[in-house]
């Protein structure tokens, strides 16, 4: 973690957050969470193509 940015009020770029999300979705922890909560997997699939941020 870059502690110099912790005190900054500036947000990272959208690309930065997309990359972080991709890393998270391919992590073993995410796979385990999805397998433990099948309703979560269904909800994620239902929202996959939604434009949630404008």
C-alpha angles and dihedrals in degrees: 000000000000104000092190089071096047092083093044119100092206118108124226120249123277088247090056092055092045090054091048091050091050092051090048094049091053095048123110089236092059091048091051092048092050092050091050094048111039092174088061091055090051092049092049091050091049091055097040098106097032120117097227097167124051 
